[in-house]
Amino acid sequence: MEEDNFKWVFTGVYGPVVDDERPIFWEELCYVQGLWSFPWCLGGDLNSVRSSSERSTGGRSLEMDQFSDFINEYLLVDLPIEGATYTWSNGRDPITLSRLDKILISGDWEDKFPDVVQAMLERVTSDHVHLVLDCGGLCSQTFPFRFENMWLRSDDFQGKVSSWWEGVTSLEIDRLEEARRDMESLHSRRASCRAVFAEIASMEEISWQQKSRALWLKEGDRNTKFFHQLANAHRRSNHIGRIRVDGEELWREEEVHNGVASFYQKLYTESLVWRPKLDGLHFEAISELDKDRIENPFTEEEVLKALSSCNGDKALGPDGFTMRFLMES
């Protein structure tokens, strides 16, 4: 298929229901995948599950390991289904549910459509749900400011920060906003800095590592593509495409936003006016020495030790400035 001169391949499959035929099925798919080098999208009724959570009856089986080995070998992305856990029902009592239907995509297919979301359509007569890929499924929203640690690698960054903050008072909000805009503009300079591509690539890796939250990998491992895919997975995991409020399913973006806001407004709105009283209760008290220790001001060494132990990719508050910015600026 061709979309904006982007060529990719779709393979529709129906997996075997007999256990002995499944290894042959995975082997045949491996052969089919080797026929081209284009991005790959694979979907259909595979008649297999990857884990016990994809089957209402639970339990482990060899087919799960074979299925997972196939996905891992070809670095396929198993997209979660928005609004559903299972895709098939036996329609009998006792009811059995499984996720037999899947759409799998390759990493380069995801690179082309990073906002892809897998959703389901209503089941009418079939015992399977219908799956659909929405390539613009993630909401296009305005994200709050987040400091990018790669900006610390920019020339004379600390000098710029010093000039921005020199003489700043609590009333000079405009100066702070100007500093933010200047830092954000550093991001757009990557495309024009071809002469220092290696440095830019390193900065990009730091950025995607921060977004991916992969704390167990170190900078310099050259895993930018992995960080990118992991960040996309986090976006899909955090994405709320539809919710059920008072028995009604909401899926339009504005309805979902209003439904979430209404839920938390009710959750944090107090209706009770009664308060328990503590009169007459005896509580153990700390000694005067411990009281003085608690009230002692923190030393500079204690503050520095606490800051150094924090993760450099995380921000302390909604202003978006990370711990690495505070430590190095």
SEMIKE-187624 format. One record per atom (N, C-alpha, C): x, z, y. Coordinates in steps of 0.02 Angstrom, whole numbers, plus 50000, padded with zeros to 5 digits. Layout:
# SEMIKE-187624
XZY
...
END
This chain:
# SEMIKE-187624
500425000049941
500005000050000
500445000050062
500154997850118
500554997250178
500165000050237
500455004550273
500145007750330
500665008150386
500545004050439
501035003750494
501725002150467
501754997050423
502384994950392
502705000350349
502335005650335
502585010950291
502305009650221
502745008150174
502545006450106
502595012550062
502065013750024
502055019249977
501615017349918
501665021149865
501325019449803
500855025049783
500255023249761
499795028049734
499685026649660
499705031849620
499575031349548
498985035649530
498445032549505
497875036349481
497925037549407
497805043649386
497925045449316
497325049149286
497275048749221
496825052949181
497235055649123
497355062249125
497795065249076
497465066249009
497855066748956
497585067748888
497295074748880
496815075348836
496515081848822
496815085048759
497205081148722
497525083648661
498225086148678
498385092148657
499025095148674
499615090948651
499575088048591
500145084248564
500295077948604
499815075548642
499915069448680
500185070648750
500195076948772
500415078348841
501155076848852
501615078548807
502315076748819
502415069248827
502045065248789
502085057948796
501825055848864
501295059148888
501005057648953
501505058949009
501835064649008
502335066149061
502925061149056
503125059448997
503665054548989
503475047749016
502845045749006
502615039349031
502595039249108
502385044949138
502375045449211
503085045149238
503565048049203
504265047549225
504495040249226
504285036449175
504455029349173
504125025549230
503485027049244
503125023749298
503455025249365
503665031449375
503975033249439
504625029549450
504975027949396
505615024449403
505565017049417
504955014449423
504865007349436
504965005449509
504975010449553
505055008949625
505425014749659
505585013649721
505925018849760
505515020849821
504875018849822
504445020349879
504175027449874
503955030349930
503615036849927
503015036449880
502895041949845
502425041949790
501865046949801
501245044849787
500665049249787
500315048449720
500235053949685
499965053949618
499345058449616
498795055849589
498195059949589
497705058049534
497275062849517
496765061549466
496615067749426
496275066749370
496125072049323
496695072449273
497145077149282
497725077649239
497595081649176
497025085149173
496845089049114
497395094149096
497735096649147
498255101649137
498255106449197
498475112549185
498545117449238
499265119849239
499485122449298
500175124649305
500275132049292
499745136049302
499815143249294
499155146249272
499175152549253
498565155949231
498065156749287
498305156749350
497845157449407
497415151249417
497595145649386
497205139549392
496685138849336
496585144149299
496095144049245
495745150749243
495095150849244
494715157149248
494815161549187
494985158649131
495095162549070
495795165449067
496245163349113
496925165949114
497335163649054
497895167249042
498315165648985
498845160449001
499395160748963
499955155948971
499955151148912
500235145148924
500285140148871
500885135648885
501095131948835
501655127448842
501515121848891
500885119548895
500715114148940
500875115849013
500815122249031
500975124349099
501705123149115
502135125049069
502855124149080
503035116649083
502715112649041
502855105449042
502625102349107
502045104349132
501785101749195
502245103749252
502435110049255
502875112449309
503555109149306
503815107949247
504465104549240
504425097449268
503875094049256
503795087249283
503785087349359
503415091949388
503365092449461
504045094249491
504395098949461
505035101149488
505575095749480
505555092049425
506065086949414
506035081449466
505435079549487
505365074149535
505205076749605
505305083249616
505245086349682
504585084549715
504045085049677
503385083649703
503085089749737
502635088549784
502305093949820
501595094749792
501445100549767
500785102149740
500375105149797
499975100949830
499595103149888
499045108049868
498965113549904
498395117949891
497745114549911
497195116549879
496535113749895
496195118349945
496015115450000
495685119350053
494975121150033
494835127550032
494155129750019
493965130049946
494435129649900
494265129849828
494855132349788
494715134949730
495225136949682
495205132549620
494605130749598
494515126749537
494175120149554
494285115149512
493995108549523
493545106349466
493505110249412
493105108249354
492735114149327
492125112849303
491705117949272
491405115149209
491355119249157
491055116949095
490295116749099
490015119949151
489285119649161
488885123449109
489205127949072
488855131649021
488955139149032
488605142948992
488655150248994
488965152748929
489535156148928
489905158448988
490275152649022
490325153149088
490605147749126
491375147949122
491675142149119
492395141449120
492595136949178
493085139149217
493305135449275
494055134049270
494265128149293
494975126349292
495115121649351
495755121349369
495975116549419
496325110849382
495935106249356
496195100649318
496385094749362
496085094349421
496195088649466
496695090549519
497175086049532
497695087349581
497885080849615
498165081649675
498505076249710
499205078749725
499705075349698
500405077049707
500735071749751
501185073849795
501525069149840
502275070449837
502655065249850
503385065949853
503585068649922
504205070949927
504445073649990
504455068650046
504655062350032
504665057350085
503965055150105
503475055850061
502775054650080
502545060050128
502735066250115
502555071750159
502905071050227
503515068450227
503865067450291
503475062750336
503145057650307
502755052950346
502095055950370
501795060250328
501155063350345
501215071050340
501575074150387
501705081350381
501075085650389
500545082850419
499935086750431
499425085950375
499625083250318
499155081750264
498855088250236
498205087850222
497835093350193
497405090550136
497385094050080
496965092050024
496315096050025
495755092650029
495115095950032
494665093249976
494085096449968
493625094149916
492965092149947
492615087649913
491945085749932
491455089349886
490835089649907
490335093249868
490225089949800
490165093949747
490015091449681
489265089949678
489075083949654
488375082049650
488145081949577
488405077149539
488205076649469
488785077749421
489395076449444
489975076949400
490165084249389
490515085549333
490775092249321
491445093349356
491685088049392
492295088549432
492105087849506
492505091049549
492425089949621
492825083749640
492665080749696
493035075049722
493545077549773
494155075249767
494685077249813
494805071949865
495005074049924
495155069449979
495775071950015
496215067350035
496795068950075
496645067450148
496705072550190
496615071650262
497305071950294
497545066250316
498235065950342
498305068750412
497745070550443
497765074050508
497395080550504
497425083650445
496995089350432
497195095750467
497835096550485
498045102550520
497845102050593
497555107350618
497285107250687
497845105850736
497705101550784
498185100250838
498065105350893
498435110750892
498335116150938
498955117250980
498865120651035
499415122351079
499725128851054
500355128551035
500695134351008
501015138351064
501055144951057
501385149051108
502135147651109
502445149651164
503155148551172
503535152251118
504015148851087
504455151951038
505175149851054
505605154751063
506305153151077
506625150051015
506965144451024
507315141050969
508045143350969
508255146250913
508945148750909
509465143250917
509275136950905
509755131550912
509955130650985
509525132951033
509705132251103
510325136251121
510485141351080
511095145251092
511725141151084
511675135451049
512245131051039
512345126151096
511885126051144
511935121551201
512515123651247
512805118651280
513375120051324
513155124751380
513565129851392
513475134651448
512775137651448
512505139051388
511835141951385
511835148951416
512345152851400
512355159751426
512415159651503
512785154751529
512825154151602
512155152651633
511775148251600
511095146651625
510645152751624
510685156651569
510275162651564
510455167551620
511105168251633
511325172951685
511045170851753
511065164251768
510805161951832
510055162751837
509705162051780
508975162851781
508775170051795
509145174651764
508955181651768
509265185351827
509715182151862
510065185651917
509565187551971
509515193851985
509075196152038
508335196152019
508175195351954
507465195151935
507155202051939
506555202451965
506175208651966
505535207651926
505175213051917
504555212651877
504035208151910
504105206651973
503605202552008
503775195152008
504375193351985
504585186351989
504395182551926
503755182051914
503505178651854
503685171251857
503675168351917
503825161151922
504525159651898
504995164151911
505685163051888
505715163051811
505335167451780
505325167651707
505025161351677
504485158951708
504175152751683
504645146851692
505015146751747
505505141451757
506045141651705
506265147751687
506775148351635
506515145751568
505895147251553
505605144751490
505585137151489
505365134251544
505315126851546
506005123751539
506495126651571
507175123951565
507425124351494
507285129851460
507515130451390
507145125551345
506495124651357
506125119851316
506375112751326
506615111251386
506855104451399
507495102951360
507855108151339
508455107051300
508295103551233
507695104951208
507495102151143
507455094451146
507235091751203
507155084551209
507825080851215
508355084451226
509005081151235
509315078951169
509035081051113
509345079451048
509395071951036
508855068351056
508835061151040
509385057251076
509585059551135
510075055751174
510795057951160
510885062951120
511565065551108
511855062751043
511875056151036
512125053150975
512865054250965
513225055251019
513955056051013
514135062750980
513675067450983
513805074050953
513295075250898
513205070150855
512675070450805
512785076350757
513395077650737
513515083050689
513295089750717
513435090750781
513235097050813
512475097550818
512165091950835
511435091850840
511115093150773
511395090150719
511125091250653
511155098650633
511695101850653
511765108950638
511235112950677
511115111050739
510605114450779
509915113550748
509775107550724
509125106150694
509035110350630
509575110950592
509535114950531
509355122150548
509675124950600
509525131750620
508795132450640
508545127450676
507855127650699
507365127650641
507465122950593
506995122550537
507075128450490
507675131250485
507755137350445
507345142950475
507355143450542
506965148650576
506215147650563
505975141350567
505275139950556
505075141050483
505535139650437
505365140050366
505345147250341
505675151950377
505705158950356
506085159850291
506525155050275
506925155650214
507525160050229
507445166550222
507965171250242
508525171650192
508425168850132
508935169450080
509435163850082
509355158950128
509855153650136
510245154750199
510855152250200
511285153250257
511355146750297
511525147650361
511655141750402
512265138150374
512265131550379
512815127550355
512715124850285
512165126650252
512045124150185
511765117150184
511615114250244
511375107350250
510725106450211
510255110850224
509605110450190
509055108950240
509185104750290
508695103350342
508045100750313
508085095950266
507485093150236
507085098450199
507445102850163
507105108250128
506755112850177
507095114750232
506795118950282
506165115650311
506205109050323
505645105350351
505035105750304
505145104550240
504595104650193
504315111750184
504765116650186
504535123550179
504115125650240
504315123350300
503925124850360
503245121550356
503205115350330
502555112050321
502115115950273
502425118550219
502045122450171
501755128750203
502155132050247
501905137950282
501325136150327
501365130350361
500815128250405
500185127150365
500235123950307
499645122850266
499365129450240
499815134050221
499595140450196
499225144550249
499455144050311
499155147750366
498545144250396
498455137950379
497905134050408
497235136250380
496745137150424
496065138850403
495625132850419
495445129150368
495045123050378
494305124350377
494095129450340
493395131150336
493315138550318
492785141650342
492645148650328
491905149350316
491715154850285
491015156450273
490835162650313
490345161950358
490125167450401
489385168450390
489215174450368
488505176150355
488175171050309
488545168750258
488265164150210
488285156850231
488505155450292
488535148550317
489255146250319
489385140350291
490065137650290
490195133650354
490735135450388
490935132150450
491575128250438
491595122050461
492195117950450
492435114350513
492005113550563
492235110550626
492725115250660
493225112450693
493765116450720
493515121750769
493065119850814
492805124550863
492395130050829
492005128150778
491605133150742
492045138150705
492595135550675
493055139950640
493375144950689
493595142450747
493895146850797
493405152250819
492785150150834
492285155050857
492105159950801
492085157550739
491925161950683
492455167250672
493095165350677
493645170250669
493625175250726
493535172750788
493515177250846
492935182150841
492355179650820
491765183950813
491865189250760
492195187450705
492325192250652
492745198150676
493285196550712
493725201950733
493435205850792
493015202650832
492665206350885
492205211650855
491855209750802
491415214550768
491825219850732
492385217750703
492805222450664
493085227950709
493285226150770
493605230950814
493145233650868
492495232450860
492005235350906
491725241650875
491795247150910
491585253550883
490845254650895
490495256850843
489785258350849
489635265750844
490085269550813
489975276750805
490235280550865
489895285650885
490105289850941
490325296750918
490215298250855
490415304750828
491155304950815
491465310650831
492175311650819
492275318050779
492725318050730
492865324350695
493265328950741
493135335450734
493485340350775
494005344050733
494535345850765
495095349150731
495155356450750
494635359150782
494655366150803
494705370750742
495145375650746
495205380550693
495655378550635
495915372450636
496345370150582
497075371850598
497435373850546
498135375650555
498585370050530
499055367950572
499525362650554
500235365550555
500625363350507
501325365450506
501695362350566
502135366250596
502495363950655
503235363350640
503575358850673
504295358050665
504655363350706
505285364350691
505675369350727
505845366850797
506065371450840
506255369650907
506865364950907
507315366050858
507905361750853
507705354550838
507245353750789
507015346950772
506635343950831
506265348050866
505895345550924
506375342850977
506925346450989
507415344151038
507745337751016
507885337150951
508205331050926
507755324950935
507105325850923
506635320350930
506595318051002
506635322751048
506555321151119
507195318751151
507755319151115
508385316651143
508345309151155
508615306751210
508625299451222
509085295951172
508915289651156
509325285751110
509995284251142
510515284451101
511175282551126
511255274951123
511745272551160
511875265351160
512075262851091
512445266951054
512655265050987
512055264450940
511575269150947
510975268850904
510555262650919
510495261050983
510105255051001
510445248750975
511105248350983
511475242450961
511435241750885
511475247250848
511425247150776
510735244750753
510215247150788
509535245150770
509425237750783
509675235350840
509585228250856
509975223850808
510575225950789
510985221950744
510685221450674
510305226250655
510005226150588
509365221950585
509115219550642
508505215650643
508655208350626
508155204850601
508225197750585
508265193750649
508775189550655
508875185650717
508365180250728
507975178250676
507485172950684
506805175550707
506715182050711
506065184950727
506045187250800
505435186650829
505325188950898
504975195750896
505165200050942
504885206850944
504165206850970
503995202151013
503335202251044
503095195251059
502525194751093
502215188251106
502595183851156
503135186551187
503505182351235
503905176951199
504015177651132
504345172451093
505095172751091
505415177351125
506145177751126
506385181351063
506825178151026
507055180750961
507595186050971
507735189650916
508265194650918
508945191650931
509065185650906
509715182450917
509815180950991
509275178951025
509325177851097
509525184351133
509215189851114
509355196251147
510075198551132
510325196951073
510985199251054
511545195051084
511415188551094
511945184051115
511915181851188
511385183851222
511315181551292
511515187151339
END
